[in-house]
Amino acid sequence: MSTRFEQLAADAMKLPVRDRVRLAQQLVSTLDEDTETATEKEIEELWFAEAERRLEELRSGSVQGVSADDAFRNAREALKR
């Protein structure tokens, strides 16, 4: 993984939840624009609902947060398998 990518990802993780959701939606929408069936507004609403659900899980203590360093390390290890 490139240093530029890691820095970009780290910077993105510092964004407020709403901005991260918007960024994720924008990135996902570029993956397969030809087969997109939902409107951008619907997708944004789904991402926002998912972010809200995850935030509530963190606040309630039902899940534990993972540091960005750990998350990226785990992802890199998973990709090696």
PDB file of N, CA, C and O in Angstrom:
ATOM      1  N   MET A   1       0.846  -1.172   0.000  1.00  0.00           N
ATOM      2  CA  MET A   1       0.000   0.000   0.000  1.00  0.00           C
ATOM      3  C   MET A   1       0.890   1.233   0.000  1.00  0.00           C
ATOM      4  O   MET A   1       1.903   1.268   0.699  1.00  0.00           O
ATOM      5  N   SER A   2       0.527   2.225  -0.764  1.00  0.00           N
ATOM      6  CA  SER A   2       1.384   3.391  -0.902  1.00  0.00           C
ATOM      7  C   SER A   2       1.241   4.334   0.280  1.00  0.00           C
ATOM      8  O   SER A   2       0.206   4.376   0.946  1.00  0.00           O
ATOM      9  N   THR A   3       2.295   5.082   0.523  1.00  0.00           N
ATOM     10  CA  THR A   3       2.269   6.085   1.578  1.00  0.00           C
ATOM     11  C   THR A   3       1.218   7.139   1.289  1.00  0.00           C
ATOM     12  O   THR A   3       0.544   7.614   2.203  1.00  0.00           O
ATOM     13  N   ARG A   4       1.074   7.506   0.026  1.00  0.00           N
ATOM     14  CA  ARG A   4       0.068   8.503  -0.360  1.00  0.00           C
ATOM     15  C   ARG A   4      -1.338   8.002  -0.019  1.00  0.00           C
ATOM     16  O   ARG A   4      -2.155   8.748   0.522  1.00  0.00           O
ATOM     17  N   PHE A   5      -1.608   6.745  -0.336  1.00  0.00           N
ATOM     18  CA  PHE A   5      -2.915   6.172  -0.016  1.00  0.00           C
ATOM     19  C   PHE A   5      -3.149   6.163   1.492  1.00  0.00           C
ATOM     20  O   PHE A   5      -4.216   6.556   1.962  1.00  0.00           O
ATOM     21  N   GLU A   6      -2.160   5.718   2.239  1.00  0.00           N
ATOM     22  CA  GLU A   6      -2.298   5.650   3.695  1.00  0.00           C
ATOM     23  C   GLU A   6      -2.559   7.027   4.286  1.00  0.00           C
ATOM     24  O   GLU A   6      -3.373   7.164   5.200  1.00  0.00           O
ATOM     25  N   GLN A   7      -1.879   8.049   3.776  1.00  0.00           N
ATOM     26  CA  GLN A   7      -2.096   9.408   4.271  1.00  0.00           C
ATOM     27  C   GLN A   7      -3.496   9.892   3.924  1.00  0.00           C
ATOM     28  O   GLN A   7      -4.172  10.510   4.746  1.00  0.00           O
ATOM     29  N   LEU A   8      -3.923   9.606   2.704  1.00  0.00           N
ATOM     30  CA  LEU A   8      -5.266  10.000   2.280  1.00  0.00           C
ATOM     31  C   LEU A   8      -6.326   9.313   3.150  1.00  0.00           C
ATOM     32  O   LEU A   8      -7.285   9.944   3.593  1.00  0.00           O
ATOM     33  N   ALA A   9      -6.136   8.026   3.383  1.00  0.00           N
ATOM     34  CA  ALA A   9      -7.084   7.281   4.215  1.00  0.00           C
ATOM     35  C   ALA A   9      -7.096   7.826   5.640  1.00  0.00           C
ATOM     36  O   ALA A   9      -8.163   7.984   6.233  1.00  0.00           O
ATOM     37  N   ALA A  10      -5.925   8.112   6.191  1.00  0.00           N
ATOM     38  CA  ALA A  10      -5.845   8.660   7.550  1.00  0.00           C
ATOM     39  C   ALA A  10      -6.540  10.016   7.623  1.00  0.00           C
ATOM     40  O   ALA A  10      -7.254  10.298   8.584  1.00  0.00           O
ATOM     41  N   ASP A  11      -6.333  10.850   6.612  1.00  0.00           N
ATOM     42  CA  ASP A  11      -6.996  12.153   6.578  1.00  0.00           C
ATOM     43  C   ASP A  11      -8.508  11.993   6.480  1.00  0.00           C
ATOM     44  O   ASP A  11      -9.256  12.716   7.137  1.00  0.00           O
ATOM     45  N   ALA A  12      -8.955  11.050   5.664  1.00  0.00           N
ATOM     46  CA  ALA A  12     -10.394  10.813   5.507  1.00  0.00           C
ATOM     47  C   ALA A  12     -11.019  10.368   6.826  1.00  0.00           C
ATOM     48  O   ALA A  12     -12.152  10.739   7.132  1.00  0.00           O
ATOM     49  N   MET A  13     -10.295   9.582   7.598  1.00  0.00           N
ATOM     50  CA  MET A  13     -10.825   9.095   8.877  1.00  0.00           C
ATOM     51  C   MET A  13     -10.992  10.225   9.900  1.00  0.00           C
ATOM     52  O   MET A  13     -11.712  10.059  10.884  1.00  0.00           O
ATOM     53  N   LYS A  14     -10.356  11.339   9.687  1.00  0.00           N
ATOM     54  CA  LYS A  14     -10.469  12.494  10.591  1.00  0.00           C
ATOM     55  C   LYS A  14     -11.693  13.350  10.280  1.00  0.00           C
ATOM     56  O   LYS A  14     -12.057  14.226  11.064  1.00  0.00           O
ATOM     57  N   LEU A  15     -12.324  13.097   9.140  1.00  0.00           N
ATOM     58  CA  LEU A  15     -13.497  13.876   8.750  1.00  0.00           C
ATOM     59  C   LEU A  15     -14.667  13.572   9.677  1.00  0.00           C
ATOM     60  O   LEU A  15     -14.731  12.487  10.254  1.00  0.00           O
ATOM     61  N   PRO A  16     -15.591  14.516   9.827  1.00  0.00           N
ATOM     62  CA  PRO A  16     -16.818  14.238  10.576  1.00  0.00           C
ATOM     63  C   PRO A  16     -17.610  13.111   9.902  1.00  0.00           C
ATOM     64  O   PRO A  16     -17.455  12.870   8.705  1.00  0.00           O
ATOM     65  N   VAL A  17     -18.439  12.439  10.658  1.00  0.00           N
ATOM     66  CA  VAL A  17     -19.197  11.289  10.159  1.00  0.00           C
ATOM     67  C   VAL A  17     -19.942  11.619   8.868  1.00  0.00           C
ATOM     68  O   VAL A  17     -19.872  10.858   7.903  1.00  0.00           O
ATOM     69  N   ARG A  18     -20.637  12.718   8.842  1.00  0.00           N
ATOM     70  CA  ARG A  18     -21.433  13.069   7.664  1.00  0.00           C
ATOM     71  C   ARG A  18     -20.556  13.207   6.425  1.00  0.00           C
ATOM     72  O   ARG A  18     -20.936  12.763   5.341  1.00  0.00           O
ATOM     73  N   ASP A  19     -19.383  13.823   6.582  1.00  0.00           N
ATOM     74  CA  ASP A  19     -18.480  13.976   5.437  1.00  0.00           C
ATOM     75  C   ASP A  19     -17.892  12.634   5.009  1.00  0.00           C
ATOM     76  O   ASP A  19     -17.698  12.401   3.816  1.00  0.00           O
ATOM     77  N   ARG A  20     -17.604  11.747   5.965  1.00  0.00           N
ATOM     78  CA  ARG A  20     -17.101  10.416   5.604  1.00  0.00           C
ATOM     79  C   ARG A  20     -18.158   9.641   4.842  1.00  0.00           C
ATOM     80  O   ARG A  20     -17.845   8.926   3.890  1.00  0.00           O
ATOM     81  N   VAL A  21     -19.407   9.777   5.256  1.00  0.00           N
ATOM     82  CA  VAL A  21     -20.500   9.099   4.549  1.00  0.00           C
ATOM     83  C   VAL A  21     -20.592   9.629   3.120  1.00  0.00           C
ATOM     84  O   VAL A  21     -20.725   8.852   2.175  1.00  0.00           O
ATOM     85  N   ARG A  22     -20.524  10.940   2.965  1.00  0.00           N
ATOM     86  CA  ARG A  22     -20.588  11.528   1.621  1.00  0.00           C
ATOM     87  C   ARG A  22     -19.431  11.060   0.765  1.00  0.00           C
ATOM     88  O   ARG A  22     -19.612  10.747  -0.412  1.00  0.00           O
ATOM     89  N   LEU A  23     -18.229  11.009   1.353  1.00  0.00           N
ATOM     90  CA  LEU A  23     -17.057  10.551   0.618  1.00  0.00           C
ATOM     91  C   LEU A  23     -17.218   9.088   0.210  1.00  0.00           C
ATOM     92  O   LEU A  23     -16.945   8.723  -0.934  1.00  0.00           O
ATOM     93  N   ALA A  24     -17.659   8.261   1.142  1.00  0.00           N
ATOM     94  CA  ALA A  24     -17.848   6.839   0.835  1.00  0.00           C
ATOM     95  C   ALA A  24     -18.878   6.662  -0.276  1.00  0.00           C
ATOM     96  O   ALA A  24     -18.683   5.856  -1.186  1.00  0.00           O
ATOM     97  N   GLN A  25     -19.955   7.404  -0.202  1.00  0.00           N
ATOM     98  CA  GLN A  25     -20.999   7.318  -1.235  1.00  0.00           C
ATOM     99  C   GLN A  25     -20.442   7.711  -2.588  1.00  0.00           C
ATOM    100  O   GLN A  25     -20.720   7.061  -3.596  1.00  0.00           O
ATOM    101  N   GLN A  26     -19.661   8.766  -2.608  1.00  0.00           N
ATOM    102  CA  GLN A  26     -19.097   9.228  -3.872  1.00  0.00           C
ATOM    103  C   GLN A  26     -18.130   8.192  -4.445  1.00  0.00           C
ATOM    104  O   GLN A  26     -18.140   7.937  -5.650  1.00  0.00           O
ATOM    105  N   LEU A  27     -17.304   7.599  -3.604  1.00  0.00           N
ATOM    106  CA  LEU A  27     -16.365   6.582  -4.071  1.00  0.00           C
ATOM    107  C   LEU A  27     -17.096   5.347  -4.588  1.00  0.00           C
ATOM    108  O   LEU A  27     -16.768   4.828  -5.655  1.00  0.00           O
ATOM    109  N   VAL A  28     -18.079   4.883  -3.837  1.00  0.00           N
ATOM    110  CA  VAL A  28     -18.822   3.693  -4.252  1.00  0.00           C
ATOM    111  C   VAL A  28     -19.561   3.951  -5.557  1.00  0.00           C
ATOM    112  O   VAL A  28     -19.646   3.069  -6.411  1.00  0.00           O
ATOM    113  N   SER A  29     -20.086   5.134  -5.710  1.00  0.00           N
ATOM    114  CA  SER A  29     -20.851   5.420  -6.928  1.00  0.00           C
ATOM    115  C   SER A  29     -19.978   5.378  -8.176  1.00  0.00           C
ATOM    116  O   SER A  29     -20.495   5.220  -9.282  1.00  0.00           O
ATOM    117  N   THR A  30     -18.677   5.515  -8.018  1.00  0.00           N
ATOM    118  CA  THR A  30     -17.792   5.470  -9.186  1.00  0.00           C
ATOM    119  C   THR A  30     -17.400   4.049  -9.575  1.00  0.00           C
ATOM    120  O   THR A  30     -16.816   3.847 -10.639  1.00  0.00           O
ATOM    121  N   LEU A  31     -17.709   3.062  -8.738  1.00  0.00           N
ATOM    122  CA  LEU A  31     -17.294   1.691  -9.000  1.00  0.00           C
ATOM    123  C   LEU A  31     -18.030   1.075 -10.173  1.00  0.00           C
ATOM    124  O   LEU A  31     -17.427   0.391 -11.001  1.00  0.00           O
ATOM    125  N   ASP A  32     -19.312   1.310 -10.246  1.00  0.00           N
ATOM    126  CA  ASP A  32     -20.087   0.687 -11.318  1.00  0.00           C
ATOM    127  C   ASP A  32     -21.275   1.568 -11.657  1.00  0.00           C
ATOM    128  O   ASP A  32     -22.422   1.196 -11.407  1.00  0.00           O
ATOM    129  N   GLU A  33     -21.008   2.715 -12.218  1.00  0.00           N
ATOM    130  CA  GLU A  33     -22.064   3.676 -12.502  1.00  0.00           C
ATOM    131  C   GLU A  33     -23.080   3.154 -13.509  1.00  0.00           C
ATOM    132  O   GLU A  33     -24.230   3.595 -13.497  1.00  0.00           O
ATOM    133  N   ASP A  34     -22.693   2.236 -14.371  1.00  0.00           N
ATOM    134  CA  ASP A  34     -23.608   1.742 -15.398  1.00  0.00           C
ATOM    135  C   ASP A  34     -24.743   0.902 -14.834  1.00  0.00           C
ATOM    136  O   ASP A  34     -25.820   0.850 -15.428  1.00  0.00           O
ATOM    137  N   THR A  35     -24.527   0.249 -13.713  1.00  0.00           N
ATOM    138  CA  THR A  35     -25.566  -0.630 -13.169  1.00  0.00           C
ATOM    139  C   THR A  35     -26.244  -0.050 -11.939  1.00  0.00           C
ATOM    140  O   THR A  35     -26.985  -0.757 -11.255  1.00  0.00           O
ATOM    141  N   GLU A  36     -26.011   1.198 -11.649  1.00  0.00           N
ATOM    142  CA  GLU A  36     -26.595   1.827 -10.471  1.00  0.00           C
ATOM    143  C   GLU A  36     -28.109   1.920 -10.644  1.00  0.00           C
ATOM    144  O   GLU A  36     -28.592   2.467 -11.635  1.00  0.00           O
ATOM    145  N   THR A  37     -28.851   1.387  -9.684  1.00  0.00           N
ATOM    146  CA  THR A  37     -30.306   1.403  -9.776  1.00  0.00           C
ATOM    147  C   THR A  37     -30.934   2.387  -8.806  1.00  0.00           C
ATOM    148  O   THR A  37     -32.046   2.856  -9.046  1.00  0.00           O
ATOM    149  N   ALA A  38     -30.253   2.709  -7.724  1.00  0.00           N
ATOM    150  CA  ALA A  38     -30.781   3.660  -6.753  1.00  0.00           C
ATOM    151  C   ALA A  38     -30.336   5.074  -7.128  1.00  0.00           C
ATOM    152  O   ALA A  38     -29.293   5.274  -7.750  1.00  0.00           O
ATOM    153  N   THR A  39     -31.149   6.035  -6.736  1.00  0.00           N
ATOM    154  CA  THR A  39     -30.768   7.423  -6.990  1.00  0.00           C
ATOM    155  C   THR A  39     -29.671   7.828  -6.010  1.00  0.00           C
ATOM    156  O   THR A  39     -29.479   7.187  -4.978  1.00  0.00           O
ATOM    157  N   GLU A  40     -28.962   8.890  -6.343  1.00  0.00           N
ATOM    158  CA  GLU A  40     -27.902   9.366  -5.453  1.00  0.00           C
ATOM    159  C   GLU A  40     -28.470   9.728  -4.086  1.00  0.00           C
ATOM    160  O   GLU A  40     -27.839   9.469  -3.060  1.00  0.00           O
ATOM    161  N   LYS A  41     -29.643  10.318  -4.070  1.00  0.00           N
ATOM    162  CA  LYS A  41     -30.273  10.688  -2.799  1.00  0.00           C
ATOM    163  C   LYS A  41     -30.575   9.442  -1.969  1.00  0.00           C
ATOM    164  O   LYS A  41     -30.360   9.441  -0.757  1.00  0.00           O
ATOM    165  N   GLU A  42     -31.064   8.395  -2.603  1.00  0.00           N
ATOM    166  CA  GLU A  42     -31.347   7.148  -1.887  1.00  0.00           C
ATOM    167  C   GLU A  42     -30.065   6.543  -1.330  1.00  0.00           C
ATOM    168  O   GLU A  42     -30.036   6.066  -0.196  1.00  0.00           O
ATOM    169  N   ILE A  43     -29.020   6.565  -2.125  1.00  0.00           N
ATOM    170  CA  ILE A  43     -27.745   6.007  -1.668  1.00  0.00           C
ATOM    171  C   ILE A  43     -27.211   6.816  -0.497  1.00  0.00           C
ATOM    172  O   ILE A  43     -26.748   6.251   0.494  1.00  0.00           O
ATOM    173  N   GLU A  44     -27.273   8.127  -0.609  1.00  0.00           N
ATOM    174  CA  GLU A  44     -26.807   8.982   0.478  1.00  0.00           C
ATOM    175  C   GLU A  44     -27.601   8.705   1.751  1.00  0.00           C
ATOM    176  O   GLU A  44     -27.029   8.641   2.840  1.00  0.00           O
ATOM    177  N   GLU A  45     -28.904   8.541   1.619  1.00  0.00           N
ATOM    178  CA  GLU A  45     -29.743   8.245   2.783  1.00  0.00           C
ATOM    179  C   GLU A  45     -29.361   6.900   3.402  1.00  0.00           C
ATOM    180  O   GLU A  45     -29.321   6.770   4.625  1.00  0.00           O
ATOM    181  N   LEU A  46     -29.080   5.899   2.565  1.00  0.00           N
ATOM    182  CA  LEU A  46     -28.662   4.591   3.077  1.00  0.00           C
ATOM    183  C   LEU A  46     -27.331   4.668   3.798  1.00  0.00           C
ATOM    184  O   LEU A  46     -27.175   4.091   4.874  1.00  0.00           O
ATOM    185  N   TRP A  47     -26.364   5.376   3.217  1.00  0.00           N
ATOM    186  CA  TRP A  47     -25.051   5.516   3.870  1.00  0.00           C
ATOM    187  C   TRP A  47     -25.192   6.273   5.188  1.00  0.00           C
ATOM    188  O   TRP A  47     -24.567   5.909   6.184  1.00  0.00           O
ATOM    189  N   PHE A  48     -26.007   7.320   5.196  1.00  0.00           N
ATOM    190  CA  PHE A  48     -26.191   8.095   6.418  1.00  0.00           C
ATOM    191  C   PHE A  48     -26.842   7.235   7.494  1.00  0.00           C
ATOM    192  O   PHE A  48     -26.442   7.295   8.657  1.00  0.00           O
ATOM    193  N   ALA A  49     -27.837   6.439   7.121  1.00  0.00           N
ATOM    194  CA  ALA A  49     -28.486   5.551   8.085  1.00  0.00           C
ATOM    195  C   ALA A  49     -27.491   4.533   8.635  1.00  0.00           C
ATOM    196  O   ALA A  49     -27.506   4.233   9.829  1.00  0.00           O
ATOM    197  N   GLU A  50     -26.630   4.002   7.774  1.00  0.00           N
ATOM    198  CA  GLU A  50     -25.610   3.046   8.225  1.00  0.00           C
ATOM    199  C   GLU A  50     -24.627   3.714   9.184  1.00  0.00           C
ATOM    200  O   GLU A  50     -24.255   3.135  10.205  1.00  0.00           O
ATOM    201  N   ALA A  51     -24.214   4.924   8.855  1.00  0.00           N
ATOM    202  CA  ALA A  51     -23.291   5.652   9.737  1.00  0.00           C
ATOM    203  C   ALA A  51     -23.949   5.936  11.087  1.00  0.00           C
ATOM    204  O   ALA A  51     -23.315   5.790  12.132  1.00  0.00           O
ATOM    205  N   GLU A  52     -25.202   6.336  11.065  1.00  0.00           N
ATOM    206  CA  GLU A  52     -25.937   6.585  12.309  1.00  0.00           C
ATOM    207  C   GLU A  52     -26.046   5.312  13.145  1.00  0.00           C
ATOM    208  O   GLU A  52     -25.870   5.345  14.363  1.00  0.00           O
ATOM    209  N   ARG A  53     -26.337   4.194  12.488  1.00  0.00           N
ATOM    210  CA  ARG A  53     -26.452   2.916  13.194  1.00  0.00           C
ATOM    211  C   ARG A  53     -25.126   2.551  13.855  1.00  0.00           C
ATOM    212  O   ARG A  53     -25.095   2.135  15.014  1.00  0.00           O
ATOM    213  N   ARG A  54     -24.038   2.709  13.113  1.00  0.00           N
ATOM    214  CA  ARG A  54     -22.722   2.374  13.652  1.00  0.00           C
ATOM    215  C   ARG A  54     -22.328   3.307  14.792  1.00  0.00           C
ATOM    216  O   ARG A  54     -21.748   2.868  15.785  1.00  0.00           O
ATOM    217  N   LEU A  55     -22.641   4.588  14.651  1.00  0.00           N
ATOM    218  CA  LEU A  55     -22.347   5.539  15.719  1.00  0.00           C
ATOM    219  C   LEU A  55     -23.115   5.176  16.986  1.00  0.00           C
ATOM    220  O   LEU A  55     -22.566   5.240  18.086  1.00  0.00           O
ATOM    221  N   GLU A  56     -24.375   4.798  16.836  1.00  0.00           N
ATOM    222  CA  GLU A  56     -25.172   4.394  17.994  1.00  0.00           C
ATOM    223  C   GLU A  56     -24.582   3.157  18.657  1.00  0.00           C
ATOM    224  O   GLU A  56     -24.571   3.062  19.884  1.00  0.00           O
ATOM    225  N   GLU A  57     -24.095   2.213  17.867  1.00  0.00           N
ATOM    226  CA  GLU A  57     -23.442   1.019  18.428  1.00  0.00           C
ATOM    227  C   GLU A  57     -22.223   1.409  19.259  1.00  0.00           C
ATOM    228  O   GLU A  57     -21.990   0.853  20.333  1.00  0.00           O
ATOM    229  N   LEU A  58     -21.453   2.362  18.759  1.00  0.00           N
ATOM    230  CA  LEU A  58     -20.276   2.822  19.506  1.00  0.00           C
ATOM    231  C   LEU A  58     -20.696   3.515  20.794  1.00  0.00           C
ATOM    232  O   LEU A  58     -20.138   3.248  21.858  1.00  0.00           O
ATOM    233  N   ARG A  59     -21.670   4.394  20.698  1.00  0.00           N
ATOM    234  CA  ARG A  59     -22.126   5.146  21.877  1.00  0.00           C
ATOM    235  C   ARG A  59     -22.733   4.240  22.937  1.00  0.00           C
ATOM    236  O   ARG A  59     -22.538   4.466  24.132  1.00  0.00           O
ATOM    237  N   SER A  60     -23.464   3.221  22.511  1.00  0.00           N
ATOM    238  CA  SER A  60     -24.113   2.325  23.466  1.00  0.00           C
ATOM    239  C   SER A  60     -23.133   1.336  24.085  1.00  0.00           C
ATOM    240  O   SER A  60     -23.432   0.711  25.103  1.00  0.00           O
ATOM    241  N   GLY A  61     -21.964   1.197  23.468  1.00  0.00           N
ATOM    242  CA  GLY A  61     -20.974   0.253  23.978  1.00  0.00           C
ATOM    243  C   GLY A  61     -21.172  -1.159  23.466  1.00  0.00           C
ATOM    244  O   GLY A  61     -20.479  -2.076  23.907  1.00  0.00           O
ATOM    245  N   SER A  62     -22.106  -1.352  22.543  1.00  0.00           N
ATOM    246  CA  SER A  62     -22.334  -2.711  22.032  1.00  0.00           C
ATOM    247  C   SER A  62     -21.201  -3.171  21.110  1.00  0.00           C
ATOM    248  O   SER A  62     -21.047  -4.367  20.861  1.00  0.00           O
ATOM    249  N   VAL A  63     -20.414  -2.222  20.608  1.00  0.00           N
ATOM    250  CA  VAL A  63     -19.216  -2.549  19.842  1.00  0.00           C
ATOM    251  C   VAL A  63     -18.073  -1.671  20.329  1.00  0.00           C
ATOM    252  O   VAL A  63     -18.294  -0.591  20.876  1.00  0.00           O
ATOM    253  N   GLN A  64     -16.871  -2.139  20.126  1.00  0.00           N
ATOM    254  CA  GLN A  64     -15.676  -1.379  20.477  1.00  0.00           C
ATOM    255  C   GLN A  64     -15.070  -0.795  19.214  1.00  0.00           C
ATOM    256  O   GLN A  64     -15.037  -1.448  18.170  1.00  0.00           O
ATOM    257  N   GLY A  65     -14.598   0.422  19.313  1.00  0.00           N
ATOM    258  CA  GLY A  65     -13.929   1.046  18.186  1.00  0.00           C
ATOM    259  C   GLY A  65     -12.561   0.416  17.949  1.00  0.00           C
ATOM    260  O   GLY A  65     -11.978  -0.184  18.853  1.00  0.00           O
ATOM    261  N   VAL A  66     -12.066   0.556  16.750  1.00  0.00           N
ATOM    262  CA  VAL A  66     -10.746   0.054  16.377  1.00  0.00           C
ATOM    263  C   VAL A  66      -9.961   1.241  15.833  1.00  0.00           C
ATOM    264  O   VAL A  66     -10.483   2.026  15.042  1.00  0.00           O
ATOM    265  N   SER A  67      -8.718   1.371  16.254  1.00  0.00           N
ATOM    266  CA  SER A  67      -7.911   2.476  15.755  1.00  0.00           C
ATOM    267  C   SER A  67      -7.688   2.314  14.254  1.00  0.00           C
ATOM    268  O   SER A  67      -7.720   1.201  13.728  1.00  0.00           O
ATOM    269  N   ALA A  68      -7.463   3.425  13.576  1.00  0.00           N
ATOM    270  CA  ALA A  68      -7.203   3.377  12.135  1.00  0.00           C
ATOM    271  C   ALA A  68      -5.973   2.524  11.846  1.00  0.00           C
ATOM    272  O   ALA A  68      -5.958   1.765  10.877  1.00  0.00           O
ATOM    273  N   ASP A  69      -4.943   2.643  12.681  1.00  0.00           N
ATOM    274  CA  ASP A  69      -3.731   1.840  12.482  1.00  0.00           C
ATOM    275  C   ASP A  69      -4.050   0.350  12.532  1.00  0.00           C
ATOM    276  O   ASP A  69      -3.595  -0.416  11.683  1.00  0.00           O
ATOM    277  N   ASP A  70      -4.833  -0.056  13.530  1.00  0.00           N
ATOM    278  CA  ASP A  70      -5.207  -1.471  13.643  1.00  0.00           C
ATOM    279  C   ASP A  70      -6.077  -1.913  12.470  1.00  0.00           C
ATOM    280  O   ASP A  70      -5.898  -3.005  11.931  1.00  0.00           O
ATOM    281  N   ALA A  71      -7.013  -1.063  12.083  1.00  0.00           N
ATOM    282  CA  ALA A  71      -7.914  -1.412  10.980  1.00  0.00           C
ATOM    283  C   ALA A  71      -7.136  -1.616   9.686  1.00  0.00           C
ATOM    284  O   ALA A  71      -7.365  -2.591   8.971  1.00  0.00           O
ATOM    285  N   PHE A  72      -6.224  -0.709   9.383  1.00  0.00           N
ATOM    286  CA  PHE A  72      -5.438  -0.848   8.157  1.00  0.00           C
ATOM    287  C   PHE A  72      -4.486  -2.034   8.233  1.00  0.00           C
ATOM    288  O   PHE A  72      -4.280  -2.722   7.233  1.00  0.00           O
ATOM    289  N   ARG A  73      -3.899  -2.285   9.409  1.00  0.00           N
ATOM    290  CA  ARG A  73      -3.028  -3.444   9.571  1.00  0.00           C
ATOM    291  C   ARG A  73      -3.823  -4.729   9.340  1.00  0.00           C
ATOM    292  O   ARG A  73      -3.359  -5.631   8.643  1.00  0.00           O
ATOM    293  N   ASN A  74      -5.012  -4.811   9.922  1.00  0.00           N
ATOM    294  CA  ASN A  74      -5.865  -6.002   9.743  1.00  0.00           C
ATOM    295  C   ASN A  74      -6.264  -6.166   8.283  1.00  0.00           C
ATOM    296  O   ASN A  74      -6.288  -7.284   7.768  1.00  0.00           O
ATOM    297  N   ALA A  75      -6.575  -5.071   7.619  1.00  0.00           N
ATOM    298  CA  ALA A  75      -6.958  -5.138   6.209  1.00  0.00           C
ATOM    299  C   ALA A  75      -5.794  -5.620   5.354  1.00  0.00           C
ATOM    300  O   ALA A  75      -5.969  -6.459   4.470  1.00  0.00           O
ATOM    301  N   ARG A  76      -4.605  -5.086   5.622  1.00  0.00           N
ATOM    302  CA  ARG A  76      -3.429  -5.518   4.845  1.00  0.00           C
ATOM    303  C   ARG A  76      -3.165  -7.006   5.059  1.00  0.00           C
ATOM    304  O   ARG A  76      -2.847  -7.723   4.110  1.00  0.00           O
ATOM    305  N   GLU A  77      -3.297  -7.474   6.303  1.00  0.00           N
ATOM    306  CA  GLU A  77      -3.077  -8.894   6.604  1.00  0.00           C
ATOM    307  C   GLU A  77      -4.113  -9.759   5.901  1.00  0.00           C
ATOM    308  O   GLU A  77      -3.783 -10.823   5.378  1.00  0.00           O
ATOM    309  N   ALA A  78      -5.360  -9.311   5.885  1.00  0.00           N
ATOM    310  CA  ALA A  78      -6.422 -10.064   5.218  1.00  0.00           C
ATOM    311  C   ALA A  78      -6.183 -10.155   3.716  1.00  0.00           C
ATOM    312  O   ALA A  78      -6.470 -11.179   3.094  1.00  0.00           O
ATOM    313  N   LEU A  79      -5.662  -9.088   3.143  1.00  0.00           N
ATOM    314  CA  LEU A  79      -5.393  -9.091   1.700  1.00  0.00           C
ATOM    315  C   LEU A  79      -4.256  -9.999   1.321  1.00  0.00           C
ATOM    316  O   LEU A  79      -4.197 -10.463   0.183  1.00  0.00           O
ATOM    317  N   LYS A  80      -3.353 -10.266   2.236  1.00  0.00           N
ATOM    318  CA  LYS A  80      -2.229 -11.157   1.972  1.00  0.00           C
ATOM    319  C   LYS A  80      -2.654 -12.623   1.932  1.00  0.00           C
ATOM    320  O   LYS A  80      -1.968 -13.453   1.336  1.00  0.00           O
ATOM    321  N   ARG A  81      -3.780 -12.940   2.560  1.00  0.00           N
ATOM    322  CA  ARG A  81      -4.246 -14.330   2.640  1.00  0.00           C
ATOM    323  C   ARG A  81      -4.806 -14.809   1.340  1.00  0.00           C
ATOM    324  O   ARG A  81      -5.240 -15.957   1.241  1.00  0.00           O
TER     325      ARG A  81
END
